[in-house]
Amino acid sequence: MSQAISRRQALALSGAAALCGAARPAEESLDALARKKGLRFGTAMPAGALADAGYSGLIAQECGLIVPENELKWYVLRPSAERFDFGPADRLAAFARERGLGFRGHTLLWNRDEYGAKWLPAHDFGSRPREAAGRMLRDHIRTVAGRYANQIDSWDVINETVDPATGELRATVLGKLLGPELIDICFHEAKAAAPKARLVYNDYMNFGAEEATHRKGVLKLLEGLKARGVPIDALGIQGHIGGGVDSTPVARFSAADQRDWRAFVDEVRGMGLDLLITEFDVNDRAMPADTARRDAEVAALAKDFLDLMLDYRELKQVLVWGLADRYSWLQGTAPRADGLPKRPTPYDTDLKAKPLRAAIAAAFRAAPERRTWA
Ligand code: G3I
């Protein structure tokens, strides 16, 4: 059933439709547009995509850097407490090196047991568990960050350690053994192992009143790290917009939400931290079924978000969490009511550019220049 679309959607539709449609970007790459403003553009990439010549070719054409989607996480790197498996991550590192792409690290510790090493919760740390846990953590970070010290330009040292419900650190196996200094240990060890890399705290805090506790908890964490002189350079804002996997869908940011979000980012900037958008995508779970209307809404929300964020000269990199819909993690999360595949990324399943790509390009063109992360 067709419904009248708003003037804004019609404008977004006509403007974007005129620009997209090319199977390959006829104009400059998104990274080329980003570089003109002191930014870089990239994407998450799974090792499995290396065998997909079309997709990996598009990544090399559009991006200036990649981040392994899962291959540097404990559950992939550490099949057991004794063994490391660097195979998949090394293949992605080689892909980046051979194509002159930058390489981000995600993540030295995802401090959430459900996403950690499978064997960790039942691991026997022996008669002195605190010392043993500290040794394991330091050894992991030295080994992993040290291995890529000459290639990785920034590390998500810690991912998602703030519980959105309480604003406190999540309760985890390592956290229980080492206490809150666990976070400091990770940053100090990462600095020692990879002194050239910028060090990032990465989380999915977002717009909206329901995320206020999460934002507050992240500010508290960052303030503590800065007060203790912990070597941290930036906050990674994941940028999964459009409504969380289970939370309220968002088609537009209200003025109040934008005000509260700016206040949050202003506080982070006030701590002297830089900013990254590390995992950008638009969850269209509750947006219209019609492809043209949905793509227009995705593009409009993305442009609002990027225009707001690019106003901060501290924002240095924008990475999407998948460059094409078929590789988006969102296909495996809370489904749309109509069961249609989601359209959260700049390219569709046939690797055709979508209005979201045009929106990202337009945001980069409109962005103020900033000093690049050299
Ligand atoms: O590779 C195995 C496969 O062998 C097995 O048959 C299959 C079924 O069990 O699982 C496959 O592993 C899956 C992996 O993705 C690779 O596809 C894991 O189960 C699945 O949990 C994993 O999901 C990843 C998720 O993080 C958890 O690690 C998503 O791909 C990835 O996009 C997502 O990314 C996270 C960021 O790291 C942090 N921020 C949020 C973001 C979205 O959740």
Residues whose N, C-alpha, C, O or C-beta is under 5 A from the ligand:
A	BS01	G3I	E69 W329
